[in-house]
Amino acid sequence: MISIKQVHKTFGKLHALNDVSLELASGKSYALIGPNGSGKTTLMKSILGLVVPTSGQIYFDGKLIARDWQYRDKIGYMPQIGRYPENMTIGQLIDMIKNIRQQDTLDEELIDAFKLYKMFGKRMHALSGGTRQKVSAALAFLFDTPVLILDEPTAGLDPVSVELLKEKIQHEKRRGKLLIITSHILSDLDELTTDVAYIYEGKLHYSNSIEALKTETGEKRLGKAIATMITQKQLIDSINA
Ligand SMILES: Nc1ncnc2c1ncn2[C@@H]1O[C@H](COP(=O)(O)OP(=O)(O)OP(=O)(O)O)[C@@H](O)[C@H]1O
């Protein structure tokens, strides 16, 4: 569904993405992992067309995204830090976005689950970090898109809300959506994803199913499996150096 081919992105001298190629298939759920500053958000924003690669191509359903912005209607995006018109209330913001998208069928399950209706009159600048995250999550799922890109979706949420959001993600996964999720909480990703892509210093170092990674490393937990895979890679690199 999404093909990333030899994508490079430089910011000045920094190679934020360095020759990244990755196939993302419909019905699968991808954990995009890597340390801070490794290029995860840059890759997600490149898929969304919010960052334009320095070179390389990205295809959505076989079409180059650079020539067809319509594909964005098929993606729900939850940013790491949601930036919104700060003087608007939650209700006004949601109405504005509904008006822009002009879509008849809406999925308001998260608005209900997070009880956002009770806070519709609150202005964005007055929200706690967690409530802002809930608004971002509700907006990402609102248009029932076939693709969901979630950048650290559970960060800053209270434990009850984390579970509500994880249930929603699981539900959408079962419905066959393509999910791309970053998180530093690997136990969350273990529950939510089928595949893993590990990115380090802008390079894609590993991509496979989580089951294959666990078999290769002999580890049952994703966190342990990733740590073992990284150690093994470092060992091979030091032998080859
Ligand atoms: N607009 C920009 N201008 C300059 N440098 C940028 C810009 N956006 C990202 N970078 C740099 O690109 C690198 C990759 O950043 P990115 O946000 O993709 O990392 P990340 O893997 O998502 O990190 P984190 O886990 O901290 O969210 C970082 O060194 C970052 O400082």
The ligand as a MOL file (V3000), in Angstrom:
LIG
                    3D

  0  0  0     0  0            999 V3000
M  V30 BEGIN CTAB
M  V30 COUNTS 31 33 0 0 0
M  V30 BEGIN ATOM
M  V30 1 N 12.7370 20.6920 10.5400 0
M  V30 2 C 13.9260 20.2600 10.9410 0
M  V30 3 N 15.0240 21.0260 10.7990 0
M  V30 4 C 16.2470 20.5880 11.1770 0
M  V30 5 N 16.4850 19.3680 11.7370 0
M  V30 6 C 15.4160 18.5660 11.9010 0
M  V30 7 C 14.0920 18.9610 11.5250 0
M  V30 8 N 13.2500 17.9410 11.8070 0
M  V30 9 C 14.0020 16.9630 12.3500 0
M  V30 10 N 15.3020 17.3380 12.4050 0
M  V30 11 C 16.4080 16.5200 12.9020 0
M  V30 12 O 16.3450 15.2620 12.2420 0
M  V30 13 C 16.7200 14.2170 13.1360 0
M  V30 14 C 15.5970 13.1930 13.1920 0
M  V30 15 O 14.5170 13.7770 13.9110 0
M  V30 16 P 13.1350 13.0080 14.1430 0
M  V30 17 O 12.1950 13.9660 14.7820 0
M  V30 18 O 12.7160 12.3630 12.8770 0
M  V30 19 O 13.5930 11.8820 15.1940 0
M  V30 20 P 12.7110 10.8070 15.9990 0
M  V30 21 O 13.3200 9.4650 15.7160 0
M  V30 22 O 11.2790 10.9750 15.6900 0
M  V30 23 O 13.0360 11.2130 17.4950 0
M  V30 24 P 12.1740 11.1280 18.8860 0
M  V30 25 O 12.2140 9.6910 19.3150 0
M  V30 26 O 12.9500 12.0200 19.7990 0
M  V30 27 O 10.8010 11.6360 18.5860 0
M  V30 28 C 17.0320 14.8820 14.4780 0
M  V30 29 O 18.4330 15.0670 14.5720 0
M  V30 30 C 16.3050 16.2070 14.3790 0
M  V30 31 O 16.9380 17.1960 15.1650 0
M  V30 END ATOM
M  V30 BEGIN BOND
M  V30 1 1 1 2
M  V30 2 1 2 3
M  V30 3 2 2 7
M  V30 4 2 3 4
M  V30 5 1 4 5
M  V30 6 2 5 6
M  V30 7 1 6 7
M  V30 8 1 6 10
M  V30 9 1 7 8
M  V30 10 2 8 9
M  V30 11 1 9 10
M  V30 12 1 10 11
M  V30 13 1 11 12
M  V30 14 1 11 30
M  V30 15 1 12 13
M  V30 16 1 13 14
M  V30 17 1 13 28
M  V30 18 1 14 15
M  V30 19 1 15 16
M  V30 20 2 16 17
M  V30 21 1 16 18
M  V30 22 1 16 19
M  V30 23 1 19 20
M  V30 24 2 20 21
M  V30 25 1 20 22
M  V30 26 1 20 23
M  V30 27 1 23 24
M  V30 28 2 24 25
M  V30 29 1 24 26
M  V30 30 1 24 27
M  V30 31 1 28 29
M  V30 32 1 28 30
M  V30 33 1 30 31
M  V30 END BOND
M  V30 END CTAB
M  END
